[in-house]
């Protein structure tokens, strides 16, 4: 789940009553191995512009992902969806059009929107220290909540260690406070505000702030303030203990060694990701979300401007990317940028975003891809938006 770093940390699959656990040590290496062993029987992409269709076919036939899905939203609001590959390697079932997938760290943008809405309401200060809103968090080596601000959480400049590095292989439901406590056992990576480093711990703390300020669960606030507000019909925050994906979806896969048989990793408890990566959605809903966000339908101008105030972001994001407050700008080969985030969860990967001109594209694959495959996915996004 560590966003776009080619690393997954936890997974289990459940099918016909049998549960498979993916070892953590093996999961960390998945992003750097060749995925050719996962290549499914040939299934053509749905009709559409050659740029997107040929890109999805390459993901399946060259990179060997089981399935690839894309949704493209034009300036006039028209939506085209595409599929390639197979949705279930065991049965050969077709990939459902615009099927639901686990969207991983795209969740961070939803969480950031809720925090910034509370900023706009005067209930949170971006440059106020975390200790203002959360007392008794406990301190780790070099971690002082009086010195870490809300802005630094959302922008990954807090120096908080990334708890996902230290999760065990125990597949179970997690309470957010457990995740934070795990991070606090390790020293800070740097002094707040001095560097940038991606850490899921930042968004666990941000989610805890939302809950403390509103008195409601984060899932309810995201649903009320974002999902329902802009009519995302296929997006939801899984309930505690919910392991299945609710609507039509391609199955997600994991490969624990080069050449090994793929493991079905579709159904498992995602609570270890929480505010940093627990949401389920579709490519079309993600397009709708990012275009609505950029159009000012979710945030006042002042808070949207803050969200789009960026700092340089290094790996795991593409060259030239910059990180705002839960929102990433990526340069386009034709000039300008697109805004999005991307998400990586065991079994699924999503890449994409939207431009200021109401064009959007999101691409998903049903395995943890190699870095070369991620770059191909980014290339599909760039080529489609520049077409």
C-alpha positions as CSV (number, residue, x, y, z in Angstrom):
1,X,0.0,0.0,0.0
2,X,3.0,2.4,0.3
3,X,1.9,4.5,-2.5
4,X,3.4,3.8,-6.0
5,X,6.6,2.5,-4.5
6,X,6.3,-0.9,-6.0
7,X,5.8,-2.4,-2.6
8,X,2.9,-4.1,-0.9
9,X,2.9,-5.1,2.7
10,X,-0.2,-7.2,3.5
11,X,-2.7,-9.3,1.8
12,X,-5.0,-12.2,2.2
13,X,-7.5,-13.7,-0.3
14,X,-10.7,-15.6,0.6
15,X,-12.5,-17.7,-1.8
16,X,-14.8,-20.7,-1.3
17,X,-14.1,-20.5,2.4
18,X,-10.3,-20.8,2.0
19,X,-8.0,-18.0,3.1
20,X,-4.6,-17.4,1.7
21,X,-2.1,-15.2,3.5
22,X,0.6,-13.4,1.5
23,X,3.9,-13.3,3.5
24,X,5.0,-9.8,4.2
25,X,8.6,-10.3,3.4
26,X,7.7,-11.7,-0.1
27,X,5.2,-8.9,-0.6
28,X,7.8,-6.2,-0.3
29,X,9.5,-7.4,-3.4
30,X,6.5,-7.8,-5.7
31,X,7.0,-4.5,-7.5
32,X,10.4,-5.2,-8.9
33,X,9.8,-8.6,-10.5
34,X,8.6,-9.5,-14.0
35,X,4.8,-10.1,-14.2
36,X,4.9,-12.2,-17.4
37,X,3.7,-15.3,-15.6
38,X,0.3,-13.6,-14.9
39,X,-0.5,-13.2,-18.6
40,X,-4.2,-14.2,-19.3
41,X,-5.8,-15.4,-22.5
42,X,-6.2,-12.6,-25.0
43,X,-9.3,-10.5,-24.7
44,X,-9.6,-7.4,-26.8
45,X,-10.2,-4.0,-25.2
46,X,-13.5,-2.4,-25.8
47,X,-13.9,-0.1,-28.8
48,X,-12.5,3.4,-28.4
49,X,-9.6,5.7,-29.4
50,X,-6.4,3.8,-30.3
51,X,-4.3,5.6,-27.6
52,X,-6.2,4.1,-24.7
53,X,-7.1,0.8,-26.3
54,X,-3.6,0.0,-27.5
55,X,-2.2,1.0,-24.1
56,X,-4.5,-1.4,-22.2
57,X,-3.7,-4.2,-24.7
58,X,0.0,-3.6,-24.0
59,X,-0.5,-3.8,-20.3
60,X,-2.1,-7.2,-20.8
61,X,0.0,-8.7,-23.6
62,X,3.4,-7.1,-23.0
63,X,3.4,-6.5,-19.2
64,X,1.3,-9.5,-18.4
65,X,-1.2,-8.0,-16.0
66,X,-4.4,-10.1,-15.7
67,X,-6.7,-7.2,-16.5
68,X,-6.6,-3.5,-17.2
69,X,-9.4,-1.1,-17.0
70,X,-9.7,2.6,-18.0
71,X,-12.2,5.4,-18.0
72,X,-11.8,8.6,-20.0
73,X,-13.9,11.7,-19.3
74,X,-14.0,14.3,-22.1
75,X,-14.5,18.0,-21.7
76,X,-18.2,17.7,-22.6
77,X,-18.7,15.2,-19.8
78,X,-18.9,12.1,-22.1
79,X,-17.4,9.0,-20.5
80,X,-15.7,6.1,-22.4
81,X,-14.7,2.9,-20.6
82,X,-12.3,0.3,-21.7
83,X,-11.2,-3.2,-20.6
84,X,-8.5,-5.7,-21.6
85,X,-7.6,-9.1,-20.2
86,X,-9.8,-11.3,-18.0
87,X,-11.5,-10.5,-14.8
88,X,-11.1,-13.9,-13.2
89,X,-8.1,-16.2,-14.0
90,X,-9.9,-19.2,-12.6
91,X,-13.0,-18.9,-14.7
92,X,-11.9,-16.7,-17.6
93,X,-14.8,-14.3,-16.9
94,X,-14.8,-11.0,-18.7
95,X,-13.6,-7.8,-17.1
96,X,-16.6,-5.9,-15.9
97,X,-16.9,-2.5,-17.5
98,X,-15.8,0.2,-15.0
99,X,-15.6,-2.5,-12.2
100,X,-14.9,-1.6,-8.6
101,X,-11.3,-1.8,-7.4
102,X,-9.4,-1.0,-4.2
103,X,-8.1,2.5,-4.9
104,X,-5.4,2.6,-2.2
105,X,-3.8,6.0,-1.6
106,X,-6.3,7.9,-3.7
107,X,-8.1,7.7,-0.4
108,X,-5.6,10.3,0.9
109,X,-7.1,13.0,-1.4
110,X,-10.6,12.3,0.1
111,X,-9.2,12.5,3.6
112,X,-7.4,15.8,2.7
113,X,-10.6,17.3,1.3
114,X,-12.4,16.6,4.6
115,X,-9.6,18.2,6.6
116,X,-9.6,21.2,4.3
117,X,-13.4,21.6,4.5
118,X,-13.0,21.8,8.3
119,X,-10.2,24.4,7.7
120,X,-12.7,26.4,5.6
121,X,-15.3,26.1,8.5
122,X,-12.7,27.5,10.9
123,X,-12.6,24.3,12.9
124,X,-9.0,23.4,12.0
125,X,-5.9,25.6,11.4
126,X,-3.6,24.4,8.7
127,X,-0.5,25.7,10.5
128,X,-1.7,24.8,14.0
129,X,0.2,22.0,15.7
130,X,-1.3,18.5,15.9
131,X,-1.4,18.8,19.7
132,X,-4.1,21.5,19.4
133,X,-6.6,18.8,18.2
134,X,-5.2,15.5,19.6
135,X,-3.9,15.2,23.1
136,X,-2.2,12.2,24.7
137,X,-1.0,10.7,21.4
138,X,2.3,9.7,23.0
139,X,5.7,10.6,21.6
140,X,8.4,8.7,19.8
141,X,12.1,9.4,19.3
142,X,12.2,12.8,17.7
143,X,8.4,13.0,17.4
144,X,6.9,16.1,19.1
145,X,3.2,16.9,18.3
146,X,3.8,20.5,19.3
147,X,6.2,20.9,16.3
148,X,4.2,19.0,13.7
149,X,1.4,21.0,11.9
150,X,-1.7,19.8,10.1
151,X,-0.2,21.1,6.8
152,X,2.9,19.0,7.3
153,X,0.7,15.9,7.8
154,X,-1.2,16.5,4.5
155,X,2.0,17.3,2.6
156,X,4.3,14.5,4.0
157,X,6.8,17.0,5.4
158,X,6.2,15.9,9.1
159,X,9.1,13.4,9.3
160,X,6.8,10.8,10.8
161,X,8.0,7.2,10.2
162,X,5.8,5.1,7.9
163,X,4.0,2.5,10.0
164,X,3.5,0.2,6.9
165,X,7.2,-0.7,7.0
166,X,6.6,-2.4,10.3
167,X,3.3,-4.3,9.9
168,X,3.4,-8.0,10.7
169,X,1.9,-10.8,8.6
170,X,-1.1,-10.9,11.0
171,X,-4.1,-10.3,8.7
172,X,-6.8,-8.9,11.0
173,X,-8.9,-5.8,11.7
174,X,-6.8,-2.8,12.9
175,X,-7.8,0.1,15.0
176,X,-6.2,3.4,13.7
177,X,-4.6,4.0,17.1
178,X,-2.8,0.7,16.8
179,X,-1.3,1.8,13.5
180,X,-0.1,5.1,15.0
181,X,1.4,3.3,18.1
182,X,3.4,1.1,15.7
183,X,4.9,4.2,14.0
184,X,5.7,5.7,17.4
185,X,8.0,2.8,18.2
186,X,10.4,4.2,15.6
187,X,12.3,7.4,15.4
188,X,11.4,10.4,13.2
189,X,12.9,10.5,9.7
190,X,13.7,14.2,9.9
191,X,12.7,17.4,11.7
192,X,9.2,18.7,10.7
193,X,9.2,20.9,7.6
194,X,12.8,20.2,6.6
195,X,12.3,17.5,4.0
196,X,9.6,15.5,2.1
197,X,9.0,11.8,2.5
198,X,5.9,9.7,1.8
199,X,4.4,8.3,5.0
200,X,1.0,6.7,5.5
201,X,1.2,7.6,9.2
202,X,0.5,11.3,8.3
203,X,-2.9,10.4,7.1
204,X,-3.8,8.1,10.0
205,X,-3.1,11.2,12.2
206,X,-5.2,13.4,9.9
207,X,-8.1,10.9,10.1
208,X,-7.9,10.9,13.9
209,X,-8.1,14.7,13.8
210,X,-11.2,14.6,11.7
211,X,-12.9,12.2,14.1
212,X,-11.9,14.2,17.1
213,X,-13.2,17.5,15.7
214,X,-16.4,16.2,14.2
215,X,-17.3,13.5,16.8
216,X,-18.1,11.1,13.9
217,X,-16.2,8.3,12.2
218,X,-14.0,9.3,9.4
219,X,-15.9,6.9,7.0
220,X,-19.1,8.8,7.7
221,X,-17.5,12.2,7.1
222,X,-16.0,11.1,3.8
223,X,-19.3,9.6,2.8
224,X,-21.3,12.7,3.8
225,X,-18.9,15.5,2.8
226,X,-17.5,14.0,-0.4
227,X,-19.1,10.8,-1.8
228,X,-22.8,11.8,-1.5
229,X,-22.1,15.5,-2.1
230,X,-20.9,14.9,-5.7
231,X,-22.8,11.7,-6.4
232,X,-20.1,9.0,-6.4
233,X,-22.4,6.0,-6.7
234,X,-19.8,3.3,-6.7
235,X,-17.4,4.6,-4.0
236,X,-17.4,3.5,-0.4
237,X,-15.3,3.1,2.7
238,X,-15.5,-0.6,3.7
239,X,-17.1,-1.2,7.1
240,X,-15.2,-2.8,9.9
241,X,-14.6,-6.4,9.1
242,X,-15.8,-6.1,5.5
243,X,-13.5,-8.1,3.2
244,X,-15.6,-8.5,0.0
245,X,-15.9,-5.9,-2.7
246,X,-19.6,-5.0,-3.0
247,X,-20.3,-4.5,-6.7
248,X,-19.1,-6.0,-10.0
249,X,-15.3,-6.2,-9.9
250,X,-12.3,-7.9,-11.5
251,X,-10.4,-10.1,-9.1
252,X,-7.1,-8.9,-7.9
253,X,-3.9,-11.0,-7.8
254,X,-0.5,-11.2,-6.1
255,X,2.6,-13.2,-7.2
256,X,5.0,-14.1,-4.5
257,X,7.9,-15.1,-6.7
258,X,8.8,-14.7,-10.4
259,X,7.2,-17.5,-12.3
260,X,4.9,-18.5,-9.4
261,X,1.2,-19.0,-9.8
262,X,-0.8,-15.9,-9.0
263,X,-2.6,-15.8,-5.7
264,X,-6.2,-14.4,-5.6
265,X,-5.9,-11.4,-3.2
266,X,-9.4,-9.9,-3.8
267,X,-11.0,-10.4,-0.4
268,X,-9.1,-9.3,2.7
269,X,-9.4,-6.8,5.5
270,X,-8.1,-3.4,4.4
271,X,-8.3,-1.7,7.8
272,X,-4.5,-1.4,8.1
273,X,-4.8,1.3,5.4
274,X,-7.6,3.3,6.9
275,X,-7.5,7.0,6.1
276,X,-4.4,6.4,4.0
277,X,-5.9,3.9,1.6
278,X,-9.1,2.0,2.5
279,X,-11.6,3.2,-0.2
280,X,-13.1,1.1,-3.0
281,X,-14.2,2.9,-6.2
282,X,-14.2,2.8,-10.0
283,X,-12.2,4.7,-12.6
284,X,-15.2,6.7,-13.6
285,X,-16.0,7.8,-10.0
286,X,-12.3,8.8,-9.6
287,X,-12.6,10.9,-12.7
288,X,-15.8,12.5,-11.4
289,X,-14.1,13.2,-8.0
290,X,-11.0,14.8,-9.4
291,X,-12.9,17.0,-11.9
292,X,-15.3,18.1,-9.2
293,X,-12.5,18.9,-6.9
294,X,-10.6,21.0,-9.4
295,X,-13.9,22.8,-10.4
296,X,-14.3,24.0,-6.8
297,X,-17.3,21.8,-6.0
298,X,-15.8,20.4,-2.8
299,X,-13.7,23.2,-1.4
300,X,-13.7,27.0,-1.2
301,X,-11.2,28.7,-3.5
302,X,-8.9,29.5,-0.6
303,X,-8.6,25.9,0.6
304,X,-8.3,24.6,-3.0
305,X,-5.5,27.0,-3.6
306,X,-3.7,25.7,-0.5
307,X,-4.3,22.1,-1.7
308,X,-2.6,23.0,-5.0
309,X,0.4,24.7,-3.3
310,X,3.1,22.1,-3.9
311,X,6.6,21.0,-3.0
312,X,8.9,18.8,-5.0
313,X,8.0,15.1,-4.6
314,X,10.5,12.3,-5.2
315,X,10.0,8.6,-5.8
316,X,7.5,6.9,-5.7
317,X,6.0,9.6,-8.0
318,X,7.0,10.3,-11.6
319,X,9.8,12.7,-12.5
320,X,8.7,16.3,-12.1
321,X,5.8,15.5,-9.8
322,X,5.0,17.9,-7.0
323,X,2.9,17.2,-3.8
324,X,0.3,19.5,-2.5
325,X,-2.1,18.7,0.3
326,X,-3.1,15.2,-0.6
327,X,-3.0,16.1,-4.3
328,X,-0.2,15.5,-6.8
329,X,0.6,17.5,-10.0
330,X,2.3,15.6,-12.8
331,X,3.8,17.3,-15.9
332,X,2.2,16.5,-19.3
333,X,4.3,15.9,-22.3
334,X,2.1,18.3,-24.2
335,X,2.5,21.1,-21.6
336,X,0.8,21.8,-18.4
337,X,0.0,19.3,-15.6
338,X,-2.7,17.0,-14.5
339,X,-3.8,16.6,-10.9
340,X,-4.5,13.3,-9.1
341,X,-2.8,10.9,-6.7
342,X,-2.8,7.2,-7.6
343,X,-3.2,4.3,-5.4
344,X,-1.6,0.9,-4.7
345,X,-3.1,-1.9,-2.7
346,X,-2.4,-5.6,-2.9
347,X,-4.2,-6.9,-6.0
348,X,-4.8,-3.5,-7.6
349,X,-3.1,-0.4,-8.8
350,X,-4.7,2.9,-10.1
351,X,-3.0,5.8,-11.9
352,X,-4.6,8.9,-13.3
353,X,-6.0,12.4,-12.7
354,X,-7.7,15.4,-14.3
355,X,-6.7,18.6,-16.0
356,X,-8.1,22.1,-15.4
357,X,-10.0,21.7,-18.6
358,X,-12.3,19.0,-17.3
359,X,-10.6,16.1,-19.0
360,X,-9.8,13.1,-16.8
361,X,-8.5,9.5,-17.1
362,X,-7.9,6.8,-14.7
363,X,-6.3,3.4,-15.4
364,X,-6.4,0.3,-13.1
365,X,-4.7,-3.1,-13.3
366,X,-5.4,-6.1,-11.2
367,X,-2.0,-6.9,-9.8
368,X,0.8,-5.1,-8.1
369,X,2.8,-4.1,-11.2
370,X,6.5,-3.7,-11.9
371,X,8.0,-0.2,-12.1
372,X,8.1,-0.6,-15.9
373,X,4.3,-1.3,-15.9
374,X,3.6,1.7,-13.7
375,X,5.5,3.8,-16.2
376,X,3.4,2.4,-19.0
377,X,0.3,3.2,-17.1
378,X,1.5,6.8,-16.6
379,X,2.2,6.9,-20.3
380,X,-1.4,5.9,-21.1
381,X,-2.6,8.7,-18.8
382,X,-0.3,11.3,-20.5
383,X,-1.1,10.2,-24.0
384,X,-4.9,10.2,-23.4
385,X,-4.9,13.6,-21.8
386,X,-2.7,15.0,-24.5
387,X,-4.7,13.5,-27.4
